[in-house]
Amino acid sequence: MLTGMQIAVIGGDARQLEIIRKLTELDARLSLIGFEQLDHAFTGAVKEKLDEVDFSTIDALILPVPGTNLEGQVETIFSNEKVILTEDMLLKTPEHCTIYSGISNAFLNEITTKSKRRLIQLFSRDDVAIYNSIPTVEGTIMMAIQHTDYTIHGSNVTVLGLGRCGMSTARAFHALGAKVKVGARKSEHLARITEMGVTPFHLNNLVKEVSDTDILINTVPHPVVSAAVISKLPAHTLIIDIASKPGGTDFRYAEKRGIKALLAPSLPGIVAPKTAGLILADVLTQLLQDDLLNRKGKEK
């Protein structure tokens, strides 16, 4: 249980609703910022504006998956008001206050470091990333079906990267009958690709490997799908970039060549927000319970 814990949930998408539901069930007291247009009411949760929050009572602060932008603004689909997190707000919180976010950036790293508040990036955890790869893959399959006029079965599919999403994506498309090859850099990843029964290649050879690609799926958050790579793709190729923003594709050149290229970060929140929210809620509640027990232990 989280009885006595005061938590601020700031902005976000439909995934946050599952987190709010789970935390209120565990008897936490919630301040909901950026949710004034949400019709649903939660027992134990109060909708507040940012300037109404007493940050001196906040034990934990939960941000949406993207965290903030580089100006500190938080995404709020349930509000028209601009919500901006500042260092001064964090300094008003108790020293034990922990900030939870899906990912981080230079701004969020800076204000949490300067305010000496602990920042936990949920998507850096293997368990969250692996669970989250399931709705990500389903969304990628959905996009591949929607944006092509040929079947996945029998198609030449190139996956870039063998991280948590890359591995799950390669396995799923292989299981659907696609001819899959996967590009990676590490020797152990190339060995794993071979063990999976799909074709490995080194990313240094990407330009040479894409000439027969029907669907190119990028999971690498660096500019790997360059103009040189895109120039070698068949005209009918579909590029699906599921890396975090801004992705790893030269979208300008893809458009110039007439190749359809889709940037699709946060697919879990789009195709399966309930499942994606439950994944985050389960991990968050465990972390919050551990934090509460730890603090109570120190107080004794």
Disulfide bonds with the S-S distance in Angstrom:
none
